Amino acid sequence: MGTQYRKAYVPVTLDVDKEGAILPRLIWWDNGVIFQIDQILYKCRATSKKVGGGGIRYTVQIRGKESFLFHEGDKWFVEAKEDNCS
């Protein structure tokens, strides 16, 4: 059985440069864990193939691993792995 994912809306701390570009810096998880974005690798308009929805997809590097962060309207979400305890 494959890994299940869910759309998890998250608070994001960001910077805006003088040209108006949005630069996400931190992702805040519900349990209080804060993930620092080490690098923004790529930015494009895209949809999530795992959880649906979409908008501007940021390919980011966090702790040496690539991940997607989506800016959908006024909200931010990630593709979070489901905890299956059954």
Backbone bond lengths (Angstrom), bond angles and torsions (degrees), N, CA, C in turn:
res aa  C-N    CA-C-N  psi(-1)  N-CA   C-N-CA  omega(-1)  CA-C   N-CA-C  phi
1 M - - - 1.455 - - 1.531 109.11 -
2 G 1.330 117.60 133.23 1.457 121.88 -177.66 1.516 112.43 -75.90
3 T 1.302 114.65 167.11 1.459 121.20 177.64 1.514 110.05 -68.84
4 Q 1.316 116.60 135.45 1.462 122.60 177.22 1.532 109.19 -95.74
5 Y 1.317 116.24 143.79 1.458 121.68 179.75 1.520 110.06 -126.12
6 R 1.328 115.33 156.43 1.463 121.54 175.04 1.520 108.55 -134.34
7 K 1.330 115.33 155.36 1.465 120.63 176.18 1.524 107.12 -80.72
8 A 1.316 116.86 118.20 1.465 121.70 -179.24 1.525 108.58 -114.97
9 Y 1.340 115.97 111.89 1.462 120.08 175.40 1.516 108.91 -75.05
10 V 1.321 116.52 135.60 1.463 122.03 -174.14 1.521 110.85 -135.50
11 P 1.341 116.94 147.29 1.467 119.44 169.32 1.533 109.32 -72.41
12 V 1.312 116.33 144.25 1.464 122.18 -179.84 1.517 108.79 -131.68
13 T 1.329 115.89 133.39 1.464 121.39 170.68 1.526 106.40 -94.23
14 L 1.334 116.16 132.35 1.460 119.18 -176.26 1.512 111.41 -140.37
15 D 1.314 114.32 163.95 1.458 122.83 171.98 1.522 107.65 -113.32
16 V 1.312 116.30 155.29 1.457 122.38 172.65 1.525 106.30 -124.66
17 D 1.340 116.12 123.02 1.463 118.63 -178.07 1.527 110.87 -81.56
18 K 1.328 117.02 178.68 1.464 121.00 -174.06 1.525 113.01 -66.99
19 E 1.341 117.91 -18.25 1.464 121.04 175.68 1.532 111.65 -89.90
20 G 1.336 116.93 -3.16 1.461 121.11 179.50 1.514 114.80 92.70
21 A 1.325 117.74 4.54 1.470 120.84 179.09 1.529 110.02 -70.64
22 I 1.331 115.44 135.77 1.462 121.92 179.12 1.520 108.66 -88.22
23 L 1.341 116.10 129.63 1.461 122.57 -178.08 1.528 109.20 -125.51
24 P 1.345 118.34 95.65 1.463 119.43 178.60 1.525 111.09 -64.20
25 R 1.336 116.34 139.24 1.475 121.26 -176.51 1.526 113.69 -119.52
26 L 1.351 117.12 -38.70 1.462 121.60 -177.02 1.521 109.76 -135.91
27 I 1.336 116.69 143.32 1.459 123.05 172.43 1.518 107.09 -115.31
28 W 1.329 116.11 127.85 1.466 122.59 -177.42 1.515 109.01 -103.20
29 W 1.339 117.35 119.67 1.454 122.07 -179.89 1.522 109.89 -89.34
30 D 1.340 117.07 156.69 1.466 122.06 -177.61 1.524 113.92 -56.60
31 N 1.328 116.57 -33.07 1.468 120.02 -177.19 1.528 113.20 -84.61
32 G 1.328 117.07 8.89 1.460 120.83 177.62 1.514 115.07 95.20
33 V 1.321 117.88 -7.80 1.464 121.06 178.87 1.528 108.74 -72.84
34 I 1.324 115.35 136.45 1.464 121.57 179.36 1.528 107.73 -114.63
35 F 1.331 115.85 126.89 1.462 121.04 177.86 1.515 108.80 -105.27
36 Q 1.319 116.52 122.63 1.458 121.87 177.07 1.522 109.12 -85.46
37 I 1.312 116.29 129.69 1.461 121.48 176.37 1.519 107.34 -81.26
38 D 1.337 115.87 114.02 1.459 121.27 -177.77 1.523 111.78 -73.67
39 Q 1.346 115.33 -35.55 1.460 118.64 -175.79 1.526 109.16 -160.69
40 I 1.326 116.68 142.65 1.458 122.33 170.00 1.522 106.16 -94.76
41 L 1.326 116.54 116.63 1.453 121.07 -174.75 1.528 112.65 -90.66
42 Y 1.338 116.35 -34.52 1.457 120.05 -174.89 1.518 109.00 -162.16
43 K 1.321 116.03 152.27 1.460 121.86 179.34 1.522 108.00 -141.23
44 C 1.353 116.41 129.11 1.459 120.28 179.06 1.524 109.54 -158.60
45 R 1.322 116.66 165.83 1.462 121.30 173.72 1.527 106.72 -82.05
46 A 1.349 116.79 127.89 1.461 120.20 -177.01 1.525 110.44 -161.59
47 T 1.331 115.01 165.56 1.457 121.07 174.68 1.522 109.00 -109.74
48 S 1.326 115.23 156.96 1.455 120.41 176.54 1.517 108.70 -84.05
49 K 1.316 117.16 122.02 1.460 121.28 178.18 1.527 111.51 -79.01
50 K 1.330 117.15 -16.14 1.467 120.89 -176.88 1.519 113.10 -92.66
51 V 1.353 117.94 -35.11 1.470 119.98 -172.78 1.526 113.47 -130.46
52 G 1.319 118.26 -0.62 1.452 121.02 -177.55 1.518 111.62 79.07
53 G 1.298 115.73 173.31 1.463 120.14 -176.82 1.513 110.38 77.80
54 G 1.297 115.34 174.97 1.455 118.32 179.91 1.502 111.47 174.17
55 G 1.295 115.34 -163.98 1.456 122.92 -175.71 1.511 107.64 149.34
56 I 1.312 116.20 -128.64 1.459 120.29 175.08 1.528 107.09 -91.72
57 R 1.323 115.70 120.35 1.465 120.82 179.56 1.525 109.34 -100.65
58 Y 1.316 115.09 122.03 1.463 121.99 174.48 1.519 107.93 -99.30
59 T 1.321 116.55 123.16 1.457 120.57 170.24 1.525 104.93 -89.76
60 V 1.340 115.40 115.78 1.458 120.34 -174.40 1.524 110.17 -121.22
61 Q 1.320 114.61 159.07 1.459 120.73 174.48 1.522 108.21 -110.55
62 I 1.335 115.56 124.56 1.457 122.95 179.10 1.522 107.81 -130.25
63 R 1.308 116.63 120.42 1.475 121.72 -179.53 1.527 111.67 52.17
64 G 1.329 115.88 40.15 1.456 121.32 176.31 1.516 115.67 81.69
65 K 1.337 118.09 0.35 1.463 120.74 -179.34 1.524 110.58 -116.75
66 E 1.335 115.45 143.72 1.458 120.52 176.85 1.527 110.09 -81.16
67 S 1.317 115.47 141.83 1.455 121.93 178.84 1.517 108.23 -149.26
68 F 1.340 116.29 162.27 1.452 121.25 177.01 1.521 109.89 -105.15
69 L 1.325 115.62 139.05 1.454 124.20 172.89 1.523 105.85 -127.27
70 F 1.338 116.36 126.00 1.459 121.40 -175.61 1.524 110.89 -108.28
71 H 1.327 116.43 135.07 1.461 123.24 173.23 1.525 106.08 -105.97
72 E 1.325 116.19 104.48 1.457 123.67 -173.94 1.527 108.32 -113.59
73 G 1.320 117.19 100.58 1.461 120.23 -176.30 1.516 110.20 64.73
74 D 1.342 116.46 -119.29 1.468 121.43 178.30 1.520 112.62 -97.68
75 K 1.334 118.27 3.76 1.464 121.64 -175.10 1.519 111.17 -117.30
76 W 1.329 114.79 162.54 1.464 123.06 176.50 1.522 107.84 -121.60
77 F 1.357 116.56 140.97 1.460 118.60 174.28 1.525 111.18 -143.56
78 V 1.334 114.02 160.32 1.459 122.94 175.28 1.521 108.25 -125.85
79 E 1.327 116.13 162.95 1.458 122.64 175.19 1.529 106.75 -91.55
80 A 1.330 116.35 98.24 1.467 120.96 -174.62 1.511 110.19 -93.42
81 K 1.326 116.42 138.23 1.461 121.12 175.62 1.522 109.14 -68.65
82 E 1.336 115.50 137.65 1.474 120.99 177.34 1.530 109.30 -79.45
83 D 1.320 115.18 141.89 1.454 120.75 173.01 1.515 107.63 -90.93
84 N 1.327 116.72 107.54 1.464 121.10 178.68 1.530 108.34 -100.91
85 C 1.303 115.87 107.60 1.470 120.87 -176.82 1.527 110.92 -106.37
86 S 1.324 117.90 27.47 1.456 118.97 -178.76 1.510 111.82 -98.49
